[in-house]
Amino acid sequence: MFSPLELTLLLLGSAVLGVVAFRMLHLPPMLGYLAVGILIGPHALGLAEESHATASLAEFGVVFLMFSIGLEFSLPKLKAMKGIVFGLGLAQVALTIAATMLFGWVLAYTLPPAITVSWQAALALGGALAMSSTAIVVKMLTERLELESEHGRKIIGILLFQDLAVVPLLILIPALARNPDNLGATLGWAALKAIAVLVLLLFFGHKLMRGWFTVVVKRRSQELFMLNLLLVTLGAAWITERAGLSLALGAFVAGMLISETEYKHQVEEDIKPFRDVLLGLFFITVGMLLNVRVVLDNWWLILVLLIVPVLMKFALIAGLAKAFGASDGVAMRTGLALAQAGEFGFVLLNVAGGMQLVDPFVTQLVLASMVLSMLAAPFLIEQSDRLVLKFSSNEWMMQSLNLTKIAARTMSTQKHVIVAGFGRSGQSLATLLQEEGIDYHALDLDPTRVQEAQSAGASVSYGDAARRESLVAAGIYRASAVVITYANTQSALKVLHLVHELAPTLPVIVRSHDDTDLHLLKDAGAAEVVPELLEGSLMLASHALVILGVPLRRVVHRVQAAREERYASLRGYFHGISDVGDDADMERLHTVTLTDHASCVGKALGGIDFAAVGAEVTTIRRGKERLAIGAHTVLAVGDVVVLRGGAQAVARGEALLLG
């Protein structure tokens, strides 16, 4: 039996190894946690037993997950997507539960007589199976640049309703287990308590939350802000638990209250480490529940429970999307993306299992099938285009028609600019090109934006610039340049690869968020890379210099010089407390003061190999004097050396200087 510290170390060590392994396989970390839980659990290696400590860790993970969902809760967003959320999303969850109850009734006749599946258990299982993995789906859609596509919006709308549906299900499932003989009264009493607590928290909490957070923030203490955040989250969870409801409901309400304040984004960043770590431990405890022996002995049942729900959810969601006006291709892509199980499914299954509502044997089978379906999810989404084109002849026609439309719009143009992305930056560029009499044609994946822009006379088509066919249809062989106006490095690299293959001499201008990937994009063939943060800094500085009386010609010369040196003088900056969450690879500046014992004192810069550690010296100050940097510059006690590089590079550079 492990002590609490030994158990925590075992879970953390296993989590690290599992996530590293699954990251190397390009699979979601969540699946790594589940695999680790199965491996170290009581039914496999037996290293960790289910205990009160692991249950508490799991519960806190769910609390912070629900808190994060509450933070994302937005009434304007719900209002804008109400047709999808409360139409398509509601229908999907309700019909999945109904279909699962029907399937459970049929399955009851195939299971051993000693095992029963009551309608209450089937309802709880239906709620669990109705969920899809927000983490996996959103990550895949983001990587594929499909969040703003037609099927992307439908997927996000359904996921949003699924997240909201967890709240009433977390109230309903315990009520089903506590008093099945007097269910109406039990549900009524639970609903009354939920309404009373929600009114109390939302009405009084809304008035108190903004004012209290303002008081805390004015103290200017990051530690106090974090303590207050934990107090609010766990305090709201405690209130709902004392009312006989779930901890997760209180955390969800706390997130909702904070989402209405101006501190929402700061809270999201601060809570993320707690949420991710505790949620990872929750998934390990879920994996620990799985009995590998039961899985192996009943593999055919698990195969049935994998194939049937996935096919059922795919057919149901695709059919509903079609009924709500989607094309065959959009409906199939929506169904393929959401056919798998999700993280909230594990939460609901855990609650149902803990209340003894579902037979442990059935729980094992369903748990195994859910894990397998989530393993299959990335592959299904990755192959969705190929599957849709194979099984939907209509999709072939629509894509061909779309490419034909793009080609028809660009057929008469010569020396035009292909604009990849027609967001704010793309539209600003198009306006300037139009004023200069330069033809352009834009490609964008947001159907609403494309339709509105086309109606206004803009030269834009629905298409993906990261696809060879779209670039050819847009007239890449006749174009004078390609401009990528969205800041997504992976997509930009795809476009650069295709342009280099189709038209090697065609210049490509790329927008990036900062200078982190500047060399990567340049090496991939970009003629120019425009880091928006650095360009914004340049414009701000140039306006300030002009207002201060510096001649315009000199200002223009300085700006041009900064661009020609690839922003070398502007790269990196001194990091503070507010920059703790920044990417470790992002270039930064770091000062090192040389003491009496520094090993580099008396040495010339040329004799210190900073390049080997990835750092460089940008400035050396000696008292009030700024020294010229050269190979023969000799360092002395008291010198202040400014290093530039990533977090690890400047740390290694400091070690070189100080020894």
C-alpha positions as CSV (number, residue, x, y, z in Angstrom):
1,M,0.0,0.0,0.0
2,F,1.5,3.3,-1.1
3,S,1.6,6.4,1.1
4,P,-0.3,9.5,-0.3
5,L,3.1,11.0,-1.4
6,E,4.2,7.8,-3.1
7,L,0.8,7.4,-4.8
8,T,1.0,11.0,-6.1
9,L,4.5,10.4,-7.4
10,L,3.4,7.2,-9.1
11,L,0.5,9.0,-10.8
12,L,2.6,12.0,-11.9
13,G,5.5,9.9,-13.1
14,S,3.1,7.6,-15.1
15,A,1.3,10.6,-16.5
16,V,4.6,12.2,-17.8
17,L,5.7,8.9,-19.5
18,G,2.2,8.3,-21.0
19,V,1.9,11.8,-22.4
20,V,5.4,11.8,-23.8
21,A,4.7,8.4,-25.6
22,F,1.4,9.6,-27.0
23,R,2.8,12.9,-28.1
24,M,5.5,11.1,-30.0
25,L,2.7,9.1,-31.8
26,H,0.8,12.4,-32.5
27,L,-2.1,11.3,-30.4
28,P,-4.1,13.4,-27.8
29,P,-2.6,13.3,-24.3
30,M,-6.0,12.3,-22.9
31,L,-5.6,8.9,-24.5
32,G,-2.1,8.6,-22.9
33,Y,-3.6,9.2,-19.4
34,L,-6.3,6.6,-20.0
35,A,-3.6,4.0,-21.2
36,V,-1.5,4.7,-18.2
37,G,-4.4,4.3,-15.9
38,I,-5.3,0.9,-17.4
39,L,-1.6,-0.2,-17.1
40,I,-1.0,0.8,-13.5
41,G,-4.5,0.0,-12.3
42,P,-5.6,-2.8,-10.0
43,H,-6.7,-5.0,-13.0
44,A,-3.3,-4.9,-14.8
45,L,0.0,-4.3,-13.1
46,G,-1.7,-3.5,-9.8
47,L,0.7,-0.7,-8.9
48,A,-2.2,1.7,-7.9
49,E,-5.4,0.8,-6.1
50,E,-8.6,2.8,-6.1
51,S,-8.6,4.9,-3.0
52,H,-10.2,7.9,-1.4
53,A,-7.1,9.9,-2.5
54,T,-7.4,9.0,-6.2
55,A,-11.2,9.6,-6.0
56,S,-10.6,13.1,-4.6
57,L,-8.1,14.0,-7.3
58,A,-10.5,12.8,-9.9
59,E,-13.3,14.9,-8.5
60,F,-11.2,18.0,-8.4
61,G,-10.3,17.4,-12.1
62,V,-14.0,17.4,-13.0
63,V,-14.6,20.5,-10.9
64,F,-11.9,22.5,-12.8
65,L,-13.1,21.1,-16.2
66,M,-16.7,22.3,-15.5
67,F,-15.3,25.6,-14.3
68,S,-13.5,26.0,-17.7
69,I,-16.8,25.2,-19.5
70,G,-18.5,27.9,-17.5
71,L,-15.9,30.4,-18.5
72,E,-16.6,29.6,-22.1
73,F,-20.3,30.1,-21.6
74,S,-21.4,33.1,-23.6
75,L,-24.9,34.3,-24.0
76,P,-24.1,36.3,-27.2
77,K,-22.4,33.2,-28.7
78,L,-25.3,31.0,-27.8
79,K,-27.7,33.6,-29.3
80,A,-25.7,33.7,-32.5
81,M,-25.7,29.9,-32.9
82,K,-29.1,29.2,-31.3
83,G,-30.4,27.4,-34.4
84,I,-27.5,24.9,-34.3
85,V,-27.1,24.7,-30.6
86,F,-30.7,24.3,-29.5
87,G,-31.9,22.7,-32.8
88,L,-29.2,20.3,-34.0
89,G,-27.4,19.9,-30.7
90,L,-30.6,19.3,-28.7
91,A,-31.9,16.8,-31.2
92,Q,-28.6,14.9,-31.3
93,V,-28.3,14.5,-27.5
94,A,-32.0,13.6,-27.0
95,L,-32.1,11.1,-29.9
96,T,-28.8,9.5,-28.9
97,I,-30.2,8.9,-25.4
98,A,-33.4,7.5,-26.8
99,A,-31.6,5.2,-29.3
100,T,-29.3,4.0,-26.5
101,M,-32.3,3.2,-24.3
102,L,-33.7,1.2,-27.1
103,F,-30.4,-0.6,-27.8
104,G,-30.1,-1.3,-24.0
105,W,-33.5,-2.9,-24.1
106,V,-32.3,-5.2,-27.0
107,L,-28.9,-5.8,-25.4
108,A,-30.6,-7.0,-22.1
109,Y,-31.7,-10.1,-23.9
110,T,-28.2,-10.9,-25.1
111,L,-26.4,-10.5,-21.7
112,P,-26.2,-13.2,-19.0
113,P,-29.5,-13.4,-17.0
114,A,-27.7,-12.2,-13.8
115,I,-27.0,-8.9,-15.5
116,T,-29.8,-6.4,-16.1
117,V,-29.9,-3.1,-17.8
118,S,-32.7,-1.0,-16.3
119,W,-34.1,2.0,-18.2
120,Q,-32.5,4.3,-15.7
121,A,-29.1,2.7,-16.4
122,A,-29.8,2.9,-20.2
123,L,-30.6,6.6,-19.8
124,A,-27.4,7.3,-18.0
125,L,-25.4,5.3,-20.6
126,G,-27.2,7.2,-23.3
127,G,-26.1,10.5,-21.8
128,A,-22.5,9.3,-21.6
129,L,-22.5,8.0,-25.2
130,A,-24.2,11.3,-26.5
131,M,-21.0,13.2,-25.6
132,S,-18.2,13.7,-28.1
133,S,-14.6,14.7,-27.4
134,T,-14.3,18.5,-27.5
135,A,-10.5,18.3,-26.9
136,I,-9.8,16.0,-29.8
137,V,-12.3,17.5,-32.3
138,V,-11.5,21.2,-31.7
139,K,-7.7,20.4,-31.9
140,M,-8.2,18.5,-35.2
141,L,-10.4,21.2,-36.7
142,T,-8.0,23.9,-35.7
143,E,-5.0,22.1,-37.3
144,R,-7.1,21.6,-40.5
145,L,-8.3,25.2,-40.5
146,E,-11.9,24.1,-40.5
147,L,-13.3,25.9,-37.5
148,E,-15.0,28.5,-39.6
149,S,-16.2,26.1,-42.3
150,E,-19.8,25.1,-42.6
151,H,-19.3,21.7,-41.1
152,G,-17.0,23.2,-38.5
153,R,-19.7,25.6,-37.2
154,K,-22.2,22.7,-37.0
155,I,-19.7,20.6,-35.1
156,I,-18.9,23.5,-32.6
157,G,-22.6,24.1,-32.1
158,I,-23.3,20.5,-31.3
159,L,-20.3,20.3,-28.9
160,L,-21.5,23.5,-27.2
161,F,-24.9,21.9,-26.5
162,Q,-23.3,18.7,-25.3
163,D,-21.2,20.7,-22.8
164,L,-24.4,22.4,-21.5
165,A,-26.3,19.1,-21.4
166,V,-23.8,17.8,-18.9
167,V,-25.1,20.1,-16.2
168,P,-28.7,18.7,-16.0
169,L,-27.4,15.2,-16.6
170,L,-25.2,15.5,-13.5
171,I,-28.3,16.3,-11.5
172,L,-30.5,13.7,-13.2
173,I,-28.2,10.6,-12.9
174,P,-27.9,10.7,-9.1
175,A,-31.6,11.4,-8.8
176,L,-32.3,8.2,-10.9
177,A,-30.1,6.2,-8.6
178,R,-31.3,7.5,-5.2
179,N,-35.0,6.8,-5.3
180,P,-36.2,4.9,-8.4
181,D,-39.6,4.1,-6.8
182,N,-40.6,7.7,-6.4
183,L,-38.7,9.2,-9.3
184,G,-41.1,12.1,-10.0
185,A,-40.8,13.5,-6.4
186,T,-37.0,12.9,-6.4
187,L,-36.5,14.8,-9.7
188,G,-38.9,17.5,-8.6
189,W,-37.0,18.1,-5.4
190,A,-33.6,18.0,-7.2
191,A,-34.9,20.6,-9.7
192,L,-36.2,22.8,-6.9
193,K,-32.9,22.7,-5.1
194,A,-31.0,23.3,-8.3
195,I,-33.2,26.4,-9.1
196,A,-32.9,27.8,-5.6
197,V,-29.1,27.4,-5.5
198,L,-28.6,28.7,-9.1
199,V,-30.8,31.8,-8.4
200,L,-28.8,32.4,-5.2
201,L,-25.5,32.1,-6.9
202,L,-26.3,33.9,-10.1
203,F,-28.3,36.7,-8.6
204,F,-26.2,37.6,-5.6
205,G,-23.0,36.2,-7.1
206,H,-23.3,38.4,-10.2
207,K,-23.5,41.5,-8.1
208,L,-20.6,40.5,-5.8
209,M,-18.2,38.9,-8.3
210,R,-17.1,41.9,-10.3
211,G,-16.7,44.1,-7.3
212,W,-14.8,41.5,-5.3
213,F,-12.5,40.7,-8.1
214,T,-11.8,44.5,-8.6
215,V,-10.8,44.7,-4.9
216,V,-8.5,41.7,-5.3
217,V,-6.9,42.9,-8.5
218,K,-6.2,46.4,-7.0
219,R,-3.8,44.7,-4.5
220,R,-1.6,43.9,-7.5
221,S,-0.7,40.4,-6.2
222,Q,-0.6,37.4,-8.5
223,E,-0.6,35.1,-5.5
224,L,-3.7,36.8,-4.0
225,F,-5.5,36.6,-7.4
226,M,-4.8,32.9,-7.7
227,L,-5.9,32.2,-4.1
228,N,-9.1,34.1,-4.7
229,L,-9.7,32.2,-7.9
230,L,-9.4,28.8,-6.1
231,L,-11.6,30.1,-3.2
232,V,-14.4,31.2,-5.6
233,T,-14.3,27.9,-7.6
234,L,-14.1,25.5,-4.7
235,G,-16.5,27.6,-2.6
236,A,-19.2,27.5,-5.3
237,A,-18.7,23.8,-5.7
238,W,-19.0,23.3,-1.9
239,I,-22.3,25.3,-1.8
240,T,-23.9,23.0,-4.5
241,E,-22.6,19.9,-2.8
242,R,-24.1,21.0,0.5
243,A,-27.4,21.4,-1.3
244,G,-27.3,17.8,-2.4
245,L,-26.2,18.6,-5.9
246,S,-22.9,17.9,-7.6
247,L,-19.6,19.7,-7.1
248,A,-19.3,20.2,-10.8
249,L,-22.5,22.3,-11.0
250,G,-21.1,24.9,-8.6
251,A,-17.9,25.1,-10.5
252,F,-19.8,25.6,-13.7
253,V,-21.8,28.5,-12.2
254,A,-18.6,30.0,-10.8
255,G,-17.1,30.0,-14.3
256,M,-20.3,31.5,-15.7
257,L,-20.1,34.4,-13.2
258,I,-16.5,35.1,-14.0
259,S,-17.1,34.9,-17.7
260,E,-19.2,38.1,-17.4
261,T,-16.3,40.1,-16.0
262,E,-13.2,41.7,-17.6
263,Y,-11.0,39.2,-15.8
264,K,-12.1,36.2,-17.8
265,H,-9.0,35.9,-20.0
266,Q,-6.6,36.3,-17.0
267,V,-8.6,33.6,-15.1
268,E,-8.4,31.2,-18.1
269,E,-4.6,31.4,-18.2
270,D,-4.2,31.1,-14.4
271,I,-6.6,28.1,-14.1
272,K,-5.3,26.2,-17.0
273,P,-2.3,24.4,-15.3
274,F,-4.6,23.3,-12.4
275,R,-7.3,22.1,-14.8
276,D,-4.9,20.2,-17.1
277,V,-3.0,18.4,-14.4
278,L,-6.0,17.4,-12.3
279,L,-8.0,16.4,-15.4
280,G,-5.1,14.3,-16.5
281,L,-5.2,12.5,-13.1
282,F,-9.0,12.1,-13.5
283,F,-8.4,10.3,-16.8
284,I,-5.8,8.1,-15.1
285,T,-8.4,7.1,-12.5
286,V,-10.9,6.3,-15.2
287,G,-8.3,4.1,-16.9
288,M,-7.8,2.3,-13.6
289,L,-11.4,1.2,-13.6
290,L,-10.9,-0.9,-16.8
291,N,-10.5,-4.6,-16.2
292,V,-8.3,-5.9,-19.0
293,R,-9.3,-9.5,-18.2
294,V,-13.0,-8.7,-18.7
295,V,-12.2,-6.9,-21.9
296,L,-10.2,-9.9,-23.3
297,D,-12.9,-12.4,-22.3
298,N,-15.7,-10.3,-23.9
299,W,-13.9,-8.8,-26.9
300,W,-16.8,-9.5,-29.2
301,L,-19.3,-7.6,-27.0
302,I,-16.8,-4.7,-26.8
303,L,-16.5,-4.8,-30.6
304,V,-20.3,-4.6,-30.9
305,L,-20.4,-1.7,-28.4
306,L,-17.7,0.1,-30.4
307,I,-19.1,-0.4,-33.9
308,V,-22.8,0.0,-33.2
309,P,-22.7,3.3,-31.2
310,V,-20.1,4.9,-33.6
311,L,-22.2,4.0,-36.6
312,M,-25.4,5.0,-34.8
313,K,-24.0,8.4,-33.8
314,F,-22.6,8.9,-37.3
315,A,-25.9,8.1,-39.0
316,L,-27.9,10.1,-36.5
317,I,-25.8,13.2,-36.6
318,A,-25.3,13.1,-40.4
319,G,-29.1,12.6,-40.8
320,L,-30.0,15.4,-38.5
321,A,-27.5,17.8,-40.2
322,K,-29.0,16.9,-43.5
323,A,-32.5,17.5,-42.1
324,F,-31.3,20.9,-40.9
325,G,-30.3,21.9,-44.5
326,A,-26.7,20.7,-44.8
327,S,-25.3,19.2,-48.0
328,D,-24.4,15.5,-48.1
329,G,-20.6,16.3,-47.7
330,V,-21.2,18.7,-44.7
331,A,-23.5,16.2,-43.1
332,M,-21.1,13.3,-43.4
333,R,-18.1,15.4,-42.2
334,T,-20.2,16.5,-39.1
335,G,-21.1,12.9,-38.4
336,L,-17.6,11.6,-38.7
337,A,-16.2,14.2,-36.4
338,L,-18.7,13.6,-33.6
339,A,-19.2,9.8,-33.8
340,Q,-16.7,9.0,-31.0
341,A,-17.1,9.2,-27.3
342,G,-15.9,12.2,-25.2
343,E,-14.4,13.3,-22.0
344,F,-17.7,14.2,-20.4
345,G,-18.9,10.7,-21.3
346,F,-16.3,9.4,-18.8
347,V,-17.5,11.9,-16.2
348,L,-21.1,10.8,-16.5
349,L,-20.1,7.1,-16.7
350,N,-18.0,7.6,-13.5
351,V,-21.0,9.1,-11.7
352,A,-23.4,6.4,-12.8
353,G,-20.9,3.7,-11.8
354,G,-20.2,5.3,-8.5
355,M,-24.0,5.4,-7.7
356,Q,-24.3,1.7,-8.6
357,L,-26.8,2.7,-11.3
358,V,-25.0,0.7,-14.0
359,D,-23.9,-2.9,-13.5
360,P,-20.0,-3.1,-13.1
361,F,-19.8,-5.6,-16.0
362,V,-21.6,-3.3,-18.3
363,T,-19.5,-0.3,-17.1
364,Q,-16.4,-2.2,-18.1
365,L,-17.7,-3.0,-21.6
366,V,-18.9,0.6,-22.2
367,L,-15.7,2.1,-20.8
368,A,-13.5,-0.1,-23.1
369,S,-15.6,0.7,-26.2
370,M,-15.4,4.5,-25.4
371,V,-11.7,4.4,-25.1
372,L,-11.3,2.6,-28.4
373,S,-13.7,5.0,-30.2
374,M,-11.6,8.0,-29.0
375,L,-8.5,6.3,-30.2
376,A,-10.1,6.0,-33.6
377,A,-11.4,9.6,-33.7
378,P,-8.2,11.3,-35.0
379,F,-8.0,8.8,-37.9
380,L,-11.7,9.2,-38.8
381,I,-11.4,13.0,-38.9
382,E,-8.1,12.9,-40.8
383,Q,-9.6,10.6,-43.5
384,S,-13.0,12.4,-43.6
385,D,-12.3,14.2,-46.9
386,R,-11.4,10.9,-48.6
387,L,-14.4,9.0,-47.1
388,V,-16.8,11.8,-48.1
389,L,-15.5,11.9,-51.6
390,K,-15.7,8.1,-51.9
391,F,-19.2,7.7,-50.6
392,S,-20.9,10.9,-51.7
393,S,-21.1,11.4,-55.5
394,N,-22.8,14.7,-54.8
395,E,-19.7,16.0,-53.0
396,W,-17.6,15.3,-56.1
397,M,-20.0,17.4,-58.1
398,M,-20.0,20.2,-55.5
399,Q,-16.2,20.4,-55.3
400,S,-15.9,20.3,-59.0
401,L,-18.5,23.0,-59.4
402,N,-16.7,25.1,-56.7
403,L,-13.4,24.8,-58.5
404,T,-15.0,25.6,-61.8
405,K,-16.5,28.8,-60.2
406,I,-13.1,29.8,-58.9
407,A,-11.5,29.2,-62.4
408,A,-14.3,31.1,-64.1
409,R,-13.8,34.1,-61.9
410,T,-10.0,34.2,-62.5
411,M,-9.9,33.0,-66.1
412,S,-9.6,36.5,-67.6
413,T,-7.1,37.9,-65.0
414,Q,-3.4,38.2,-65.5
415,K,-0.7,39.2,-63.1
416,H,-3.2,39.1,-60.2
417,V,-2.5,38.5,-56.5
418,I,-3.9,35.4,-54.8
419,V,-5.0,36.3,-51.3
420,A,-5.1,33.3,-48.9
421,G,-7.6,34.2,-46.2
422,F,-10.2,37.1,-46.5
423,G,-10.4,38.1,-42.8
424,R,-9.7,41.7,-41.7
425,S,-6.1,41.6,-43.0
426,G,-7.1,40.1,-46.3
427,Q,-9.8,42.6,-46.8
428,S,-7.6,45.5,-46.0
429,L,-5.0,44.2,-48.5
430,A,-7.7,43.8,-51.1
431,T,-8.9,47.4,-50.7
432,L,-5.4,48.8,-51.2
433,L,-4.8,46.5,-54.2
434,Q,-8.1,47.7,-55.7
435,E,-7.2,51.3,-55.2
436,E,-3.9,50.7,-57.0
437,G,-5.7,49.0,-59.9
438,I,-4.1,45.6,-59.2
439,D,-6.3,42.6,-59.7
440,Y,-6.6,40.0,-56.9
441,H,-8.6,36.9,-56.0
442,A,-9.1,35.7,-52.5
443,L,-9.7,32.2,-51.1
444,D,-11.5,31.8,-47.8
445,L,-13.2,28.9,-45.8
446,D,-15.9,31.0,-44.1
447,P,-19.1,30.5,-46.3
448,T,-20.9,33.4,-44.6
449,R,-18.0,35.8,-45.1
450,V,-17.5,34.7,-48.7
451,Q,-21.2,35.1,-49.6
452,E,-21.4,38.6,-48.1
453,A,-18.2,39.7,-49.7
454,Q,-19.2,38.4,-53.1
455,S,-22.5,40.2,-52.8
456,A,-20.6,43.4,-52.2
457,G,-18.5,42.8,-55.4
458,A,-15.3,41.5,-53.8
459,S,-13.3,39.0,-55.9
460,V,-13.4,36.1,-53.4
461,S,-14.3,32.4,-53.6
462,Y,-14.9,29.6,-51.1
463,G,-11.7,27.5,-51.2
464,D,-8.7,26.3,-49.2
465,A,-5.4,27.8,-50.3
466,A,-3.6,24.8,-48.8
467,R,-5.1,22.6,-51.5
468,R,-3.4,22.2,-54.9
469,E,-6.6,22.2,-56.8
470,S,-7.8,25.5,-55.3
471,L,-4.5,27.3,-56.2
472,V,-4.6,26.0,-59.7
473,A,-8.2,27.1,-60.1
474,A,-7.3,30.5,-58.7
475,G,-4.8,30.9,-61.6
476,I,-1.5,30.4,-59.8
477,Y,0.4,30.0,-63.1
478,R,-0.8,33.5,-64.2
479,A,-0.5,35.2,-60.8
480,S,2.2,37.7,-59.8
481,A,2.2,36.9,-56.1
482,V,0.6,35.0,-53.3
483,V,-0.2,36.7,-49.9
484,I,-1.0,34.5,-46.9
485,T,-3.0,36.9,-44.6
486,Y,-3.7,34.6,-41.6
487,A,-1.2,33.8,-38.9
488,N,-1.0,30.0,-39.0
489,T,2.5,28.7,-39.5
490,Q,1.5,25.0,-40.3
491,S,-1.0,26.1,-43.0
492,A,1.5,28.7,-44.4
493,L,4.1,26.0,-44.8
494,K,1.7,23.8,-46.7
495,V,0.9,26.7,-49.1
496,L,4.6,27.5,-49.5
497,H,5.3,23.9,-50.4
498,L,2.5,23.8,-53.0
499,V,3.5,27.2,-54.5
500,H,7.1,26.1,-54.7
501,E,6.0,23.0,-56.5
502,L,3.6,24.6,-58.9
503,A,5.2,28.0,-59.6
504,P,8.8,28.0,-58.0
505,T,9.5,31.7,-59.0
506,L,6.2,33.1,-57.6
507,P,6.9,35.3,-54.6
508,V,4.9,34.5,-51.4
509,I,4.4,37.0,-48.6
510,V,3.4,35.5,-45.3
511,R,1.8,37.0,-42.2
512,S,3.0,35.6,-38.8
513,H,2.0,36.5,-35.3
514,D,5.6,37.2,-34.1
515,D,9.2,36.4,-35.1
516,T,9.2,32.9,-33.6
517,D,8.8,31.1,-37.0
518,L,10.4,33.8,-39.1
519,H,13.5,31.7,-40.1
520,L,11.3,28.6,-40.6
521,L,9.0,30.4,-43.1
522,K,12.0,32.1,-44.8
523,D,13.7,28.8,-45.3
524,A,10.5,27.3,-46.7
525,G,10.6,29.9,-49.5
526,A,8.7,32.9,-48.3
527,A,9.8,36.1,-50.1
528,E,8.8,38.2,-47.1
529,V,7.5,37.4,-43.6
530,V,5.5,40.1,-41.8
531,P,5.4,39.6,-38.0
532,E,2.4,41.6,-37.0
533,L,3.7,42.3,-33.4
534,L,7.0,43.6,-34.7
535,E,5.4,45.6,-37.5
536,G,3.0,47.1,-35.0
537,S,5.9,48.1,-32.8
538,L,7.7,49.7,-35.8
539,M,4.6,51.7,-36.8
540,L,4.1,52.9,-33.2
541,A,7.7,53.9,-33.0
542,S,7.7,55.7,-36.3
543,H,4.6,57.8,-35.5
544,A,6.2,58.7,-32.1
545,L,9.5,59.7,-33.8
546,V,7.7,61.9,-36.4
547,I,5.6,63.6,-33.6
548,L,8.8,64.2,-31.7
549,G,10.3,66.1,-34.6
550,V,12.6,63.4,-36.2
551,P,12.7,64.0,-40.0
552,L,10.4,61.7,-41.9
553,R,13.2,60.6,-44.2
554,R,15.3,59.4,-41.3
555,V,12.2,57.6,-39.7
556,V,11.5,55.8,-43.1
557,H,15.2,54.8,-43.3
558,R,15.2,53.4,-39.8
559,V,12.0,51.4,-40.5
560,Q,13.5,50.0,-43.8
561,A,16.8,49.1,-42.1
562,A,14.9,47.1,-39.4
563,R,13.0,45.2,-42.1
564,E,16.2,44.5,-44.1
565,E,18.0,43.0,-41.1
566,R,14.9,40.8,-40.5
567,Y,13.9,42.7,-37.4
568,A,17.1,41.5,-35.7
569,S,17.3,44.6,-33.5
570,L,13.7,44.2,-32.4
571,R,13.7,40.5,-31.7
572,G,13.4,39.4,-28.1
573,Y,12.3,41.4,-25.1
574,F,12.7,41.4,-21.4
575,H,10.1,39.1,-19.8
576,G,8.2,39.8,-16.7
577,I,5.8,38.1,-14.4
578,S,2.9,38.6,-16.9
579,D,4.9,36.7,-19.5
580,V,5.3,33.4,-17.6
581,G,3.0,31.5,-19.9
582,D,4.8,32.5,-23.1
583,D,6.3,29.9,-25.4
584,A,9.7,28.7,-24.0
585,D,11.2,28.9,-27.6
586,M,10.2,32.6,-28.0
587,E,13.2,34.8,-28.1
588,R,13.8,36.9,-25.0
589,L,16.4,39.3,-23.6
590,H,18.1,38.5,-20.3
591,T,20.7,40.5,-18.4
592,V,23.7,38.9,-16.6
593,T,25.8,41.0,-14.2
594,L,29.4,39.7,-14.0
595,T,30.6,39.1,-10.4
596,D,34.1,38.6,-9.0
597,H,33.8,34.8,-9.4
598,A,32.4,34.8,-13.0
599,S,34.5,32.5,-15.1
600,C,34.4,34.8,-18.2
601,V,36.0,37.8,-16.5
602,G,39.2,38.7,-18.3
603,K,38.2,36.7,-21.4
604,A,37.5,38.0,-24.9
605,L,34.0,37.5,-26.3
606,G,35.5,35.6,-29.2
607,G,36.7,32.9,-26.8
608,I,33.2,32.2,-25.5
609,D,31.1,29.9,-27.8
610,F,27.6,31.4,-27.4
611,A,26.5,29.9,-30.7
612,A,26.9,26.4,-29.3
613,V,24.2,27.1,-26.7
614,G,21.9,29.1,-29.1
615,A,22.3,32.5,-27.5
616,E,23.9,35.7,-28.6
617,V,25.2,38.9,-26.9
618,T,23.3,42.1,-27.9
619,T,24.6,44.6,-25.5
620,I,27.5,45.1,-23.0
621,R,27.3,47.9,-20.5
622,R,30.2,49.0,-18.3
623,G,29.0,51.6,-15.9
624,K,27.3,54.2,-18.0
625,E,29.2,53.3,-21.1
626,R,27.9,50.9,-23.9
627,L,30.8,48.8,-25.3
628,A,31.2,47.9,-28.9
629,I,30.6,44.2,-29.4
630,G,33.4,42.3,-31.1
631,A,35.5,39.2,-30.8
632,H,38.3,41.1,-29.0
633,T,36.0,42.8,-26.4
634,V,37.3,41.7,-23.0
635,L,34.8,41.3,-20.2
636,A,35.4,42.7,-16.7
637,V,33.9,42.6,-13.2
638,G,30.6,44.6,-13.0
639,D,29.9,44.4,-16.8
640,V,26.2,43.9,-17.6
641,V,25.8,41.5,-20.5
642,V,22.5,41.3,-22.4
643,L,21.8,37.8,-23.9
644,R,19.1,37.0,-26.5
645,G,17.6,33.6,-27.3
646,G,15.0,31.1,-26.1
647,A,14.5,30.4,-22.4
648,Q,16.9,27.5,-22.3
649,A,19.4,29.2,-24.6
650,V,19.8,32.3,-22.3
651,A,20.0,30.0,-19.3
652,R,22.9,28.1,-20.9
653,G,24.4,31.4,-22.0
654,E,24.3,32.7,-18.4
655,A,26.0,29.5,-17.2
656,L,28.8,30.1,-19.8
657,L,29.3,33.6,-18.4
658,L,29.2,32.8,-14.7
659,G,30.6,29.2,-14.8
